Amino acid sequence: MPYMKAIANGNLFASFVVFVAWMVWLIGFGHLWDEDLFSVYHEKLNCNRNTDSLEVGRCQAGGSS
């Protein structure tokens, strides 16, 4: 059973490393899902954020209204 604990600890460590790397990528390189990114998607999807609701199919992918 010691090998199972070693594998579990290795998986936890690897998960922690991936999570930290992802947070660095998100915060450090400006990949946050903010208002500017919502606006870009709504523009590409031809959605009017003031009048189209999220029930409009093409606007659902653009996030919140």
PDBQT receptor file of N, H, CA, C and O in Angstrom, charges set to zero:
ATOM      1  N   MET A   1       0.789  -1.217   0.000  1.00  0.00    +0.000 N 
ATOM      2  CA  MET A   1       0.000   0.000   0.000  1.00  0.00    +0.000 C 
ATOM      3  C   MET A   1       0.833   1.284   0.000  1.00  0.00    +0.000 C 
ATOM      4  O   MET A   1       0.299   2.343  -0.331  1.00  0.00    +0.000 OA
ATOM      5  N   PRO A   2       2.112   1.232   0.356  1.00  0.00    +0.000 N 
ATOM      6  CA  PRO A   2       2.878   2.498   0.337  1.00  0.00    +0.000 C 
ATOM      7  C   PRO A   2       2.955   3.107  -1.059  1.00  0.00    +0.000 C 
ATOM      8  O   PRO A   2       3.020   4.328  -1.202  1.00  0.00    +0.000 OA
ATOM      9  N   TYR A   3       2.948   2.254  -2.098  1.00  0.00    +0.000 N 
ATOM     10  H   TYR A   3       2.895   1.262  -1.981  1.00  0.00    +0.000 HD
ATOM     11  CA  TYR A   3       3.006   2.791  -3.456  1.00  0.00    +0.000 C 
ATOM     12  C   TYR A   3       1.748   3.586  -3.786  1.00  0.00    +0.000 C 
ATOM     13  O   TYR A   3       1.814   4.557  -4.539  1.00  0.00    +0.000 OA
ATOM     14  N   MET A   4       0.619   3.193  -3.239  1.00  0.00    +0.000 N 
ATOM     15  H   MET A   4       0.566   2.404  -2.627  1.00  0.00    +0.000 HD
ATOM     16  CA  MET A   4      -0.618   3.927  -3.496  1.00  0.00    +0.000 C 
ATOM     17  C   MET A   4      -0.575   5.308  -2.846  1.00  0.00    +0.000 C 
ATOM     18  O   MET A   4      -1.059   6.282  -3.421  1.00  0.00    +0.000 OA
ATOM     19  N   LYS A   5       0.000   5.391  -1.654  1.00  0.00    +0.000 N 
ATOM     20  H   LYS A   5       0.393   4.599  -1.186  1.00  0.00    +0.000 HD
ATOM     21  CA  LYS A   5       0.160   6.697  -1.007  1.00  0.00    +0.000 C 
ATOM     22  C   LYS A   5       1.123   7.566  -1.787  1.00  0.00    +0.000 C 
ATOM     23  O   LYS A   5       0.916   8.774  -1.908  1.00  0.00    +0.000 OA
ATOM     24  N   ALA A   6       2.175   6.962  -2.316  1.00  0.00    +0.000 N 
ATOM     25  H   ALA A   6       2.343   5.981  -2.217  1.00  0.00    +0.000 HD
ATOM     26  CA  ALA A   6       3.138   7.726  -3.110  1.00  0.00    +0.000 C 
ATOM     27  C   ALA A   6       2.494   8.257  -4.386  1.00  0.00    +0.000 C 
ATOM     28  O   ALA A   6       2.726   9.398  -4.784  1.00  0.00    +0.000 OA
ATOM     29  N   ILE A   7       1.683   7.413  -5.022  1.00  0.00    +0.000 N 
ATOM     30  H   ILE A   7       1.495   6.486  -4.699  1.00  0.00    +0.000 HD
ATOM     31  CA  ILE A   7       0.982   7.845  -6.239  1.00  0.00    +0.000 C 
ATOM     32  C   ILE A   7      -0.017   8.953  -5.904  1.00  0.00    +0.000 C 
ATOM     33  O   ILE A   7      -0.117   9.936  -6.637  1.00  0.00    +0.000 OA
ATOM     34  N   ALA A   8      -0.752   8.802  -4.809  1.00  0.00    +0.000 N 
ATOM     35  H   ALA A   8      -0.671   8.003  -4.213  1.00  0.00    +0.000 HD
ATOM     36  CA  ALA A   8      -1.722   9.821  -4.410  1.00  0.00    +0.000 C 
ATOM     37  C   ALA A   8      -1.021  11.139  -4.104  1.00  0.00    +0.000 C 
ATOM     38  O   ALA A   8      -1.482  12.202  -4.521  1.00  0.00    +0.000 OA
ATOM     39  N   ASN A   9       0.087  11.075  -3.380  1.00  0.00    +0.000 N 
ATOM     40  H   ASN A   9       0.462  10.212  -3.041  1.00  0.00    +0.000 HD
ATOM     41  CA  ASN A   9       0.825  12.300  -3.076  1.00  0.00    +0.000 C 
ATOM     42  C   ASN A   9       1.387  12.934  -4.342  1.00  0.00    +0.000 C 
ATOM     43  O   ASN A   9       1.397  14.158  -4.474  1.00  0.00    +0.000 OA
ATOM     44  N   GLY A  10       1.852  12.110  -5.268  1.00  0.00    +0.000 N 
ATOM     45  H   GLY A  10       1.843  11.116  -5.161  1.00  0.00    +0.000 HD
ATOM     46  CA  GLY A  10       2.346  12.633  -6.547  1.00  0.00    +0.000 C 
ATOM     47  C   GLY A  10       1.241  13.314  -7.340  1.00  0.00    +0.000 C 
ATOM     48  O   GLY A  10       1.459  14.363  -7.946  1.00  0.00    +0.000 OA
ATOM     49  N   ASN A  11       0.058  12.716  -7.335  1.00  0.00    +0.000 N 
ATOM     50  H   ASN A  11      -0.119  11.864  -6.843  1.00  0.00    +0.000 HD
ATOM     51  CA  ASN A  11      -1.078  13.321  -8.034  1.00  0.00    +0.000 C 
ATOM     52  C   ASN A  11      -1.492  14.641  -7.390  1.00  0.00    +0.000 C 
ATOM     53  O   ASN A  11      -1.802  15.606  -8.089  1.00  0.00    +0.000 OA
ATOM     54  N   LEU A  12      -1.496  14.682  -6.079  1.00  0.00    +0.000 N 
ATOM     55  H   LEU A  12      -1.244  13.898  -5.511  1.00  0.00    +0.000 HD
ATOM     56  CA  LEU A  12      -1.823  15.940  -5.398  1.00  0.00    +0.000 C 
ATOM     57  C   LEU A  12      -0.805  17.021  -5.721  1.00  0.00    +0.000 C 
ATOM     58  O   LEU A  12      -1.167  18.170  -5.973  1.00  0.00    +0.000 OA
ATOM     59  N   PHE A  13       0.470  16.650  -5.714  1.00  0.00    +0.000 N 
ATOM     60  H   PHE A  13       0.765  15.717  -5.510  1.00  0.00    +0.000 HD
ATOM     61  CA  PHE A  13       1.521  17.620  -6.031  1.00  0.00    +0.000 C 
ATOM     62  C   PHE A  13       1.389  18.105  -7.473  1.00  0.00    +0.000 C 
ATOM     63  O   PHE A  13       1.488  19.303  -7.737  1.00  0.00    +0.000 OA
ATOM     64  N   ALA A  14       1.168  17.184  -8.399  1.00  0.00    +0.000 N 
ATOM     65  H   ALA A  14       1.087  16.210  -8.185  1.00  0.00    +0.000 HD
ATOM     66  CA  ALA A  14       1.012  17.563  -9.809  1.00  0.00    +0.000 C 
ATOM     67  C   ALA A  14      -0.204  18.470  -9.995  1.00  0.00    +0.000 C 
ATOM     68  O   ALA A  14      -0.145  19.435 -10.756  1.00  0.00    +0.000 OA
ATOM     69  N   SER A  15      -1.297  18.169  -9.309  1.00  0.00    +0.000 N 
ATOM     70  H   SER A  15      -1.345  17.384  -8.691  1.00  0.00    +0.000 HD
ATOM     71  CA  SER A  15      -2.492  19.023  -9.389  1.00  0.00    +0.000 C 
ATOM     72  C   SER A  15      -2.205  20.414  -8.863  1.00  0.00    +0.000 C 
ATOM     73  O   SER A  15      -2.641  21.409  -9.442  1.00  0.00    +0.000 OA
ATOM     74  N   PHE A  16      -1.473  20.482  -7.769  1.00  0.00    +0.000 N 
ATOM     75  H   PHE A  16      -1.119  19.674  -7.298  1.00  0.00    +0.000 HD
ATOM     76  CA  PHE A  16      -1.114  21.781  -7.206  1.00  0.00    +0.000 C 
ATOM     77  C   PHE A  16      -0.246  22.580  -8.174  1.00  0.00    +0.000 C 
ATOM     78  O   PHE A  16      -0.460  23.779  -8.355  1.00  0.00    +0.000 OA
ATOM     79  N   VAL A  17       0.725  21.926  -8.790  1.00  0.00    +0.000 N 
ATOM     80  H   VAL A  17       0.899  20.952  -8.643  1.00  0.00    +0.000 HD
ATOM     81  CA  VAL A  17       1.604  22.603  -9.755  1.00  0.00    +0.000 C 
ATOM     82  C   VAL A  17       0.796  23.123 -10.943  1.00  0.00    +0.000 C 
ATOM     83  O   VAL A  17       1.000  24.253 -11.386  1.00  0.00    +0.000 OA
ATOM     84  N   VAL A  18      -0.115  22.308 -11.456  1.00  0.00    +0.000 N 
ATOM     85  H   VAL A  18      -0.281  21.390 -11.097  1.00  0.00    +0.000 HD
ATOM     86  CA  VAL A  18      -0.945  22.726 -12.596  1.00  0.00    +0.000 C 
ATOM     87  C   VAL A  18      -1.838  23.894 -12.198  1.00  0.00    +0.000 C 
ATOM     88  O   VAL A  18      -1.992  24.843 -12.967  1.00  0.00    +0.000 OA
ATOM     89  N   PHE A  19      -2.427  23.836 -11.003  1.00  0.00    +0.000 N 
ATOM     90  H   PHE A  19      -2.302  23.065 -10.378  1.00  0.00    +0.000 HD
ATOM     91  CA  PHE A  19      -3.290  24.919 -10.545  1.00  0.00    +0.000 C 
ATOM     92  C   PHE A  19      -2.511  26.225 -10.410  1.00  0.00    +0.000 C 
ATOM     93  O   PHE A  19      -2.985  27.273 -10.848  1.00  0.00    +0.000 OA
ATOM     94  N   VAL A  20      -1.341  26.176  -9.818  1.00  0.00    +0.000 N 
ATOM     95  H   VAL A  20      -0.956  25.325  -9.462  1.00  0.00    +0.000 HD
ATOM     96  CA  VAL A  20      -0.520  27.381  -9.663  1.00  0.00    +0.000 C 
ATOM     97  C   VAL A  20      -0.110  27.926 -11.031  1.00  0.00    +0.000 C 
ATOM     98  O   VAL A  20      -0.157  29.136 -11.254  1.00  0.00    +0.000 OA
ATOM     99  N   ALA A  21       0.288  27.049 -11.941  1.00  0.00    +0.000 N 
ATOM    100  H   ALA A  21       0.326  26.066 -11.760  1.00  0.00    +0.000 HD
ATOM    101  CA  ALA A  21       0.664  27.495 -13.288  1.00  0.00    +0.000 C 
ATOM    102  C   ALA A  21      -0.515  28.142 -13.996  1.00  0.00    +0.000 C 
ATOM    103  O   ALA A  21      -0.349  29.146 -14.689  1.00  0.00    +0.000 OA
ATOM    104  N   TRP A  22      -1.705  27.575 -13.828  1.00  0.00    +0.000 N 
ATOM    105  H   TRP A  22      -1.840  26.760 -13.265  1.00  0.00    +0.000 HD
ATOM    106  CA  TRP A  22      -2.900  28.144 -14.453  1.00  0.00    +0.000 C 
ATOM    107  C   TRP A  22      -3.210  29.524 -13.881  1.00  0.00    +0.000 C 
ATOM    108  O   TRP A  22      -3.543  30.446 -14.626  1.00  0.00    +0.000 OA
ATOM    109  N   MET A  23      -3.102  29.668 -12.560  1.00  0.00    +0.000 N 
ATOM    110  H   MET A  23      -2.832  28.920 -11.955  1.00  0.00    +0.000 HD
ATOM    111  CA  MET A  23      -3.353  30.972 -11.936  1.00  0.00    +0.000 C 
ATOM    112  C   MET A  23      -2.322  32.007 -12.400  1.00  0.00    +0.000 C 
ATOM    113  O   MET A  23      -2.673  33.161 -12.646  1.00  0.00    +0.000 OA
ATOM    114  N   VAL A  24      -1.069  31.606 -12.521  1.00  0.00    +0.000 N 
ATOM    115  H   VAL A  24      -0.784  30.669 -12.321  1.00  0.00    +0.000 HD
ATOM    116  CA  VAL A  24      -0.039  32.521 -13.034  1.00  0.00    +0.000 C 
ATOM    117  C   VAL A  24      -0.378  32.928 -14.458  1.00  0.00    +0.000 C 
ATOM    118  O   VAL A  24      -0.245  34.097 -14.818  1.00  0.00    +0.000 OA
ATOM    119  N   TRP A  25      -0.816  31.968 -15.273  1.00  0.00    +0.000 N 
ATOM    120  H   TRP A  25      -0.923  31.018 -14.981  1.00  0.00    +0.000 HD
ATOM    121  CA  TRP A  25      -1.171  32.281 -16.654  1.00  0.00    +0.000 C 
ATOM    122  C   TRP A  25      -2.370  33.233 -16.704  1.00  0.00    +0.000 C 
ATOM    123  O   TRP A  25      -2.380  34.179 -17.492  1.00  0.00    +0.000 OA
ATOM    124  N   LEU A  26      -3.383  32.981 -15.859  1.00  0.00    +0.000 N 
ATOM    125  H   LEU A  26      -3.374  32.213 -15.219  1.00  0.00    +0.000 HD
ATOM    126  CA  LEU A  26      -4.571  33.831 -15.842  1.00  0.00    +0.000 C 
ATOM    127  C   LEU A  26      -4.242  35.250 -15.389  1.00  0.00    +0.000 C 
ATOM    128  O   LEU A  26      -4.539  36.223 -16.082  1.00  0.00    +0.000 OA
ATOM    129  N   ILE A  27      -3.633  35.348 -14.232  1.00  0.00    +0.000 N 
ATOM    130  H   ILE A  27      -3.391  34.558 -13.669  1.00  0.00    +0.000 HD
ATOM    131  CA  ILE A  27      -3.416  36.658 -13.615  1.00  0.00    +0.000 C 
ATOM    132  C   ILE A  27      -2.193  37.353 -14.192  1.00  0.00    +0.000 C 
ATOM    133  O   ILE A  27      -2.234  38.549 -14.483  1.00  0.00    +0.000 OA
ATOM    134  N   GLY A  28      -1.114  36.616 -14.358  1.00  0.00    +0.000 N 
ATOM    135  H   GLY A  28      -1.081  35.644 -14.122  1.00  0.00    +0.000 HD
ATOM    136  CA  GLY A  28       0.137  37.216 -14.808  1.00  0.00    +0.000 C 
ATOM    137  C   GLY A  28       0.126  37.682 -16.245  1.00  0.00    +0.000 C 
ATOM    138  O   GLY A  28       0.807  38.648 -16.591  1.00  0.00    +0.000 OA
ATOM    139  N   PHE A  29      -0.640  37.006 -17.092  1.00  0.00    +0.000 N 
ATOM    140  H   PHE A  29      -1.193  36.222 -16.812  1.00  0.00    +0.000 HD
ATOM    141  CA  PHE A  29      -0.634  37.348 -18.508  1.00  0.00    +0.000 C 
ATOM    142  C   PHE A  29      -1.943  37.979 -18.969  1.00  0.00    +0.000 C 
ATOM    143  O   PHE A  29      -2.174  38.124 -20.169  1.00  0.00    +0.000 OA
ATOM    144  N   GLY A  30      -2.796  38.353 -18.026  1.00  0.00    +0.000 N 
ATOM    145  H   GLY A  30      -2.609  38.235 -17.051  1.00  0.00    +0.000 HD
ATOM    146  CA  GLY A  30      -4.006  39.103 -18.357  1.00  0.00    +0.000 C 
ATOM    147  C   GLY A  30      -5.066  38.317 -19.095  1.00  0.00    +0.000 C 
ATOM    148  O   GLY A  30      -5.739  38.874 -19.963  1.00  0.00    +0.000 OA
ATOM    149  N   HIS A  31      -5.240  37.053 -18.786  1.00  0.00    +0.000 N 
ATOM    150  H   HIS A  31      -4.694  36.600 -18.081  1.00  0.00    +0.000 HD
ATOM    151  CA  HIS A  31      -6.257  36.248 -19.451  1.00  0.00    +0.000 C 
ATOM    152  C   HIS A  31      -7.530  36.131 -18.617  1.00  0.00    +0.000 C 
ATOM    153  O   HIS A  31      -8.216  35.110 -18.675  1.00  0.00    +0.000 OA
ATOM    154  N   LEU A  32      -7.844  37.142 -17.861  1.00  0.00    +0.000 N 
ATOM    155  H   LEU A  32      -7.287  37.971 -17.814  1.00  0.00    +0.000 HD
ATOM    156  CA  LEU A  32      -9.046  37.113 -17.038  1.00  0.00    +0.000 C 
ATOM    157  C   LEU A  32     -10.272  37.355 -17.903  1.00  0.00    +0.000 C 
ATOM    158  O   LEU A  32     -10.198  38.067 -18.905  1.00  0.00    +0.000 OA
ATOM    159  N   TRP A  33     -11.390  36.770 -17.525  1.00  0.00    +0.000 N 
ATOM    160  H   TRP A  33     -11.451  36.191 -16.712  1.00  0.00    +0.000 HD
ATOM    161  CA  TRP A  33     -12.643  36.918 -18.270  1.00  0.00    +0.000 C 
ATOM    162  C   TRP A  33     -13.339  38.165 -17.752  1.00  0.00    +0.000 C 
ATOM    163  O   TRP A  33     -14.156  38.095 -16.834  1.00  0.00    +0.000 OA
ATOM    164  N   ASP A  34     -13.013  39.306 -18.344  1.00  0.00    +0.000 N 
ATOM    165  H   ASP A  34     -12.350  39.363 -19.090  1.00  0.00    +0.000 HD
ATOM    166  CA  ASP A  34     -13.509  40.583 -17.860  1.00  0.00    +0.000 C 
ATOM    167  C   ASP A  34     -14.474  41.217 -18.850  1.00  0.00    +0.000 C 
ATOM    168  O   ASP A  34     -14.809  40.616 -19.871  1.00  0.00    +0.000 OA
ATOM    169  N   GLU A  35     -14.914  42.417 -18.551  1.00  0.00    +0.000 N 
ATOM    170  H   GLU A  35     -14.641  42.905 -17.722  1.00  0.00    +0.000 HD
ATOM    171  CA  GLU A  35     -15.887  43.121 -19.400  1.00  0.00    +0.000 C 
ATOM    172  C   GLU A  35     -15.367  43.304 -20.825  1.00  0.00    +0.000 C 
ATOM    173  O   GLU A  35     -16.139  43.194 -21.777  1.00  0.00    +0.000 OA
ATOM    174  N   ASP A  36     -14.083  43.579 -20.985  1.00  0.00    +0.000 N 
ATOM    175  H   ASP A  36     -13.456  43.668 -20.211  1.00  0.00    +0.000 HD
ATOM    176  CA  ASP A  36     -13.535  43.774 -22.335  1.00  0.00    +0.000 C 
ATOM    177  C   ASP A  36     -13.663  42.504 -23.162  1.00  0.00    +0.000 C 
ATOM    178  O   ASP A  36     -14.007  42.561 -24.343  1.00  0.00    +0.000 OA
ATOM    179  N   LEU A  37     -13.387  41.360 -22.549  1.00  0.00    +0.000 N 
ATOM    180  H   LEU A  37     -13.107  41.313 -21.590  1.00  0.00    +0.000 HD
ATOM    181  CA  LEU A  37     -13.485  40.101 -23.273  1.00  0.00    +0.000 C 
ATOM    182  C   LEU A  37     -14.935  39.784 -23.614  1.00  0.00    +0.000 C 
ATOM    183  O   LEU A  37     -15.213  39.289 -24.707  1.00  0.00    +0.000 OA
ATOM    184  N   PHE A  38     -15.867  40.060 -22.700  1.00  0.00    +0.000 N 
ATOM    185  H   PHE A  38     -15.641  40.462 -21.813  1.00  0.00    +0.000 HD
ATOM    186  CA  PHE A  38     -17.279  39.887 -23.017  1.00  0.00    +0.000 C 
ATOM    187  C   PHE A  38     -17.665  40.752 -24.211  1.00  0.00    +0.000 C 
ATOM    188  O   PHE A  38     -18.380  40.292 -25.101  1.00  0.00    +0.000 OA
ATOM    189  N   SER A  39     -17.206  41.981 -24.240  1.00  0.00    +0.000 N 
ATOM    190  H   SER A  39     -16.625  42.355 -23.517  1.00  0.00    +0.000 HD
ATOM    191  CA  SER A  39     -17.548  42.899 -25.323  1.00  0.00    +0.000 C 
ATOM    192  C   SER A  39     -17.032  42.402 -26.662  1.00  0.00    +0.000 C 
ATOM    193  O   SER A  39     -17.722  42.514 -27.676  1.00  0.00    +0.000 OA
ATOM    194  N   VAL A  40     -15.832  41.858 -26.672  1.00  0.00    +0.000 N 
ATOM    195  H   VAL A  40     -15.272  41.767 -25.849  1.00  0.00    +0.000 HD
ATOM    196  CA  VAL A  40     -15.259  41.342 -27.917  1.00  0.00    +0.000 C 
ATOM    197  C   VAL A  40     -16.113  40.210 -28.460  1.00  0.00    +0.000 C 
ATOM    198  O   VAL A  40     -16.411  40.180 -29.654  1.00  0.00    +0.000 OA
ATOM    199  N   TYR A  41     -16.513  39.274 -27.600  1.00  0.00    +0.000 N 
ATOM    200  H   TYR A  41     -16.272  39.298 -26.630  1.00  0.00    +0.000 HD
ATOM    201  CA  TYR A  41     -17.325  38.161 -28.067  1.00  0.00    +0.000 C 
ATOM    202  C   TYR A  41     -18.704  38.627 -28.525  1.00  0.00    +0.000 C 
ATOM    203  O   TYR A  41     -19.213  38.139 -29.534  1.00  0.00    +0.000 OA
ATOM    204  N   HIS A  42     -19.305  39.542 -27.815  1.00  0.00    +0.000 N 
ATOM    205  H   HIS A  42     -18.892  39.938 -26.995  1.00  0.00    +0.000 HD
ATOM    206  CA  HIS A  42     -20.616  40.037 -28.240  1.00  0.00    +0.000 C 
ATOM    207  C   HIS A  42     -20.530  40.738 -29.589  1.00  0.00    +0.000 C 
ATOM    208  O   HIS A  42     -21.439  40.626 -30.411  1.00  0.00    +0.000 OA
ATOM    209  N   GLU A  43     -19.455  41.448 -29.812  1.00  0.00    +0.000 N 
ATOM    210  H   GLU A  43     -18.717  41.539 -29.144  1.00  0.00    +0.000 HD
ATOM    211  CA  GLU A  43     -19.278  42.119 -31.097  1.00  0.00    +0.000 C 
ATOM    212  C   GLU A  43     -19.108  41.088 -32.211  1.00  0.00    +0.000 C 
ATOM    213  O   GLU A  43     -19.710  41.224 -33.277  1.00  0.00    +0.000 OA
ATOM    214  N   LYS A  44     -18.300  40.066 -31.975  1.00  0.00    +0.000 N 
ATOM    215  H   LYS A  44     -17.812  39.955 -31.109  1.00  0.00    +0.000 HD
ATOM    216  CA  LYS A  44     -18.083  39.035 -32.995  1.00  0.00    +0.000 C 
ATOM    217  C   LYS A  44     -19.357  38.244 -33.275  1.00  0.00    +0.000 C 
ATOM    218  O   LYS A  44     -19.572  37.797 -34.402  1.00  0.00    +0.000 OA
ATOM    219  N   LEU A  45     -20.200  38.067 -32.265  1.00  0.00    +0.000 N 
ATOM    220  H   LEU A  45     -20.026  38.429 -31.350  1.00  0.00    +0.000 HD
ATOM    221  CA  LEU A  45     -21.433  37.305 -32.425  1.00  0.00    +0.000 C 
ATOM    222  C   LEU A  45     -22.593  38.177 -32.886  1.00  0.00    +0.000 C 
ATOM    223  O   LEU A  45     -23.716  37.692 -33.024  1.00  0.00    +0.000 OA
ATOM    224  N   ASN A  46     -22.335  39.450 -33.124  1.00  0.00    +0.000 N 
ATOM    225  H   ASN A  46     -21.423  39.844 -33.013  1.00  0.00    +0.000 HD
ATOM    226  CA  ASN A  46     -23.353  40.398 -33.565  1.00  0.00    +0.000 C 
ATOM    227  C   ASN A  46     -24.492  40.480 -32.556  1.00  0.00    +0.000 C 
ATOM    228  O   ASN A  46     -25.665  40.444 -32.927  1.00  0.00    +0.000 OA
ATOM    229  N   CYS A  47     -24.137  40.590 -31.279  1.00  0.00    +0.000 N 
ATOM    230  H   CYS A  47     -23.184  40.619 -30.978  1.00  0.00    +0.000 HD
ATOM    231  CA  CYS A  47     -25.127  40.717 -30.220  1.00  0.00    +0.000 C 
ATOM    232  C   CYS A  47     -25.125  42.147 -29.696  1.00  0.00    +0.000 C 
ATOM    233  O   CYS A  47     -24.070  42.754 -29.509  1.00  0.00    +0.000 OA
ATOM    234  N   ASN A  48     -26.298  42.661 -29.468  1.00  0.00    +0.000 N 
ATOM    235  H   ASN A  48     -27.155  42.168 -29.620  1.00  0.00    +0.000 HD
ATOM    236  CA  ASN A  48     -26.424  43.959 -28.827  1.00  0.00    +0.000 C 
ATOM    237  C   ASN A  48     -26.630  43.693 -27.346  1.00  0.00    +0.000 C 
ATOM    238  O   ASN A  48     -27.680  43.194 -26.942  1.00  0.00    +0.000 OA
ATOM    239  N   ARG A  49     -25.638  44.022 -26.540  1.00  0.00    +0.000 N 
ATOM    240  H   ARG A  49     -24.785  44.427 -26.868  1.00  0.00    +0.000 HD
ATOM    241  CA  ARG A  49     -25.701  43.699 -25.120  1.00  0.00    +0.000 C 
ATOM    242  C   ARG A  49     -26.802  44.478 -24.405  1.00  0.00    +0.000 C 
ATOM    243  O   ARG A  49     -27.206  44.101 -23.305  1.00  0.00    +0.000 OA
ATOM    244  N   ASN A  50     -27.283  45.536 -25.002  1.00  0.00    +0.000 N 
ATOM    245  H   ASN A  50     -26.955  45.843 -25.895  1.00  0.00    +0.000 HD
ATOM    246  CA  ASN A  50     -28.329  46.333 -24.361  1.00  0.00    +0.000 C 
ATOM    247  C   ASN A  50     -29.727  45.784 -24.631  1.00  0.00    +0.000 C 
ATOM    248  O   ASN A  50     -30.625  45.967 -23.810  1.00  0.00    +0.000 OA
ATOM    249  N   THR A  51     -29.928  45.118 -25.764  1.00  0.00    +0.000 N 
ATOM    250  H   THR A  51     -29.198  44.970 -26.432  1.00  0.00    +0.000 HD
ATOM    251  CA  THR A  51     -31.272  44.669 -26.115  1.00  0.00    +0.000 C 
ATOM    252  C   THR A  51     -31.405  43.155 -26.210  1.00  0.00    +0.000 C 
ATOM    253  O   THR A  51     -32.472  42.623 -25.905  1.00  0.00    +0.000 OA
ATOM    254  N   ASP A  52     -30.358  42.440 -26.623  1.00  0.00    +0.000 N 
ATOM    255  H   ASP A  52     -29.490  42.872 -26.871  1.00  0.00    +0.000 HD
ATOM    256  CA  ASP A  52     -30.437  40.986 -26.768  1.00  0.00    +0.000 C 
ATOM    257  C   ASP A  52     -30.273  40.320 -25.416  1.00  0.00    +0.000 C 
ATOM    258  O   ASP A  52     -29.371  40.653 -24.647  1.00  0.00    +0.000 OA
ATOM    259  N   SER A  53     -31.151  39.381 -25.141  1.00  0.00    +0.000 N 
ATOM    260  H   SER A  53     -31.884  39.111 -25.766  1.00  0.00    +0.000 HD
ATOM    261  CA  SER A  53     -31.015  38.636 -23.888  1.00  0.00    +0.000 C 
ATOM    262  C   SER A  53     -30.161  37.406 -24.140  1.00  0.00    +0.000 C 
ATOM    263  O   SER A  53     -29.820  37.098 -25.282  1.00  0.00    +0.000 OA
ATOM    264  N   LEU A  54     -29.823  36.712 -23.077  1.00  0.00    +0.000 N 
ATOM    265  H   LEU A  54     -30.101  36.962 -22.150  1.00  0.00    +0.000 HD
ATOM    266  CA  LEU A  54     -29.020  35.504 -23.224  1.00  0.00    +0.000 C 
ATOM    267  C   LEU A  54     -29.817  34.347 -23.808  1.00  0.00    +0.000 C 
ATOM    268  O   LEU A  54     -29.254  33.290 -24.092  1.00  0.00    +0.000 OA
ATOM    269  N   GLU A  55     -31.131  34.538 -23.993  1.00  0.00    +0.000 N 
ATOM    270  H   GLU A  55     -31.588  35.397 -23.763  1.00  0.00    +0.000 HD
ATOM    271  CA  GLU A  55     -31.916  33.498 -24.634  1.00  0.00    +0.000 C 
ATOM    272  C   GLU A  55     -31.668  33.478 -26.138  1.00  0.00    +0.000 C 
ATOM    273  O   GLU A  55     -31.948  32.474 -26.792  1.00  0.00    +0.000 OA
ATOM    274  N   VAL A  56     -31.152  34.558 -26.692  1.00  0.00    +0.000 N 
ATOM    275  H   VAL A  56     -30.924  35.374 -26.161  1.00  0.00    +0.000 HD
ATOM    276  CA  VAL A  56     -30.810  34.585 -28.111  1.00  0.00    +0.000 C 
ATOM    277  C   VAL A  56     -29.607  33.662 -28.279  1.00  0.00    +0.000 C 
ATOM    278  O   VAL A  56     -28.563  33.888 -27.668  1.00  0.00    +0.000 OA
ATOM    279  N   GLY A  57     -29.745  32.627 -29.101  1.00  0.00    +0.000 N 
ATOM    280  H   GLY A  57     -30.593  32.443 -29.598  1.00  0.00    +0.000 HD
ATOM    281  CA  GLY A  57     -28.750  31.571 -29.202  1.00  0.00    +0.000 C 
ATOM    282  C   GLY A  57     -27.333  32.058 -29.430  1.00  0.00    +0.000 C 
ATOM    283  O   GLY A  57     -26.407  31.596 -28.764  1.00  0.00    +0.000 OA
ATOM    284  N   ARG A  58     -27.149  32.967 -30.344  1.00  0.00    +0.000 N 
ATOM    285  H   ARG A  58     -27.901  33.343 -30.885  1.00  0.00    +0.000 HD
ATOM    286  CA  ARG A  58     -25.787  33.394 -30.669  1.00  0.00    +0.000 C 
ATOM    287  C   ARG A  58     -25.178  34.219 -29.527  1.00  0.00    +0.000 C 
ATOM    288  O   ARG A  58     -23.957  34.344 -29.427  1.00  0.00    +0.000 OA
ATOM    289  N   CYS A  59     -26.028  34.769 -28.684  1.00  0.00    +0.000 N 
ATOM    290  H   CYS A  59     -27.019  34.667 -28.765  1.00  0.00    +0.000 HD
ATOM    291  CA  CYS A  59     -25.519  35.596 -27.593  1.00  0.00    +0.000 C 
ATOM    292  C   CYS A  59     -25.167  34.783 -26.350  1.00  0.00    +0.000 C 
ATOM    293  O   CYS A  59     -24.470  35.285 -25.469  1.00  0.00    +0.000 OA
ATOM    294  N   GLN A  60     -25.631  33.544 -26.263  1.00  0.00    +0.000 N 
ATOM    295  H   GLN A  60     -26.197  33.136 -26.980  1.00  0.00    +0.000 HD
ATOM    296  CA  GLN A  60     -25.344  32.728 -25.100  1.00  0.00    +0.000 C 
ATOM    297  C   GLN A  60     -23.842  32.489 -24.942  1.00  0.00    +0.000 C 
ATOM    298  O   GLN A  60     -23.329  32.447 -23.824  1.00  0.00    +0.000 OA
ATOM    299  N   ALA A  61     -23.148  32.332 -26.061  1.00  0.00    +0.000 N 
ATOM    300  H   ALA A  61     -23.566  32.366 -26.969  1.00  0.00    +0.000 HD
ATOM    301  CA  ALA A  61     -21.711  32.071 -25.995  1.00  0.00    +0.000 C 
ATOM    302  C   ALA A  61     -20.938  33.295 -25.566  1.00  0.00    +0.000 C 
ATOM    303  O   ALA A  61     -19.775  33.183 -25.178  1.00  0.00    +0.000 OA
ATOM    304  N   GLY A  62     -21.553  34.463 -25.626  1.00  0.00    +0.000 N 
ATOM    305  H   GLY A  62     -22.498  34.554 -25.941  1.00  0.00    +0.000 HD
ATOM    306  CA  GLY A  62     -20.861  35.702 -25.277  1.00  0.00    +0.000 C 
ATOM    307  C   GLY A  62     -20.882  36.018 -23.805  1.00  0.00    +0.000 C 
ATOM    308  O   GLY A  62     -20.277  37.006 -23.390  1.00  0.00    +0.000 OA
ATOM    309  N   GLY A  63     -21.540  35.237 -23.010  1.00  0.00    +0.000 N 
ATOM    310  H   GLY A  63     -22.032  34.434 -23.347  1.00  0.00    +0.000 HD
ATOM    311  CA  GLY A  63     -21.500  35.456 -21.570  1.00  0.00    +0.000 C 
ATOM    312  C   GLY A  63     -22.696  36.231 -21.052  1.00  0.00    +0.000 C 
ATOM    313  O   GLY A  63     -23.824  36.045 -21.508  1.00  0.00    +0.000 OA
ATOM    314  N   SER A  64     -22.431  37.097 -20.101  1.00  0.00    +0.000 N 
ATOM    315  H   SER A  64     -21.515  37.249 -19.731  1.00  0.00    +0.000 HD
ATOM    316  CA  SER A  64     -23.521  37.815 -19.431  1.00  0.00    +0.000 C 
ATOM    317  C   SER A  64     -23.947  39.036 -20.217  1.00  0.00    +0.000 C 
ATOM    318  O   SER A  64     -23.224  39.513 -21.092  1.00  0.00    +0.000 OA
ATOM    319  N   SER A  65     -25.116  39.531 -19.898  1.00  0.00    +0.000 N 
ATOM    320  H   SER A  65     -25.703  39.144 -19.187  1.00  0.00    +0.000 HD
ATOM    321  CA  SER A  65     -25.602  40.741 -20.580  1.00  0.00    +0.000 C 
ATOM    322  C   SER A  65     -25.524  41.918 -19.657  1.00  0.00    +0.000 C 
ATOM    323  O   SER A  65     -25.887  43.029 -20.041  1.00  0.00    +0.000 OA
TER     324      SER A  65
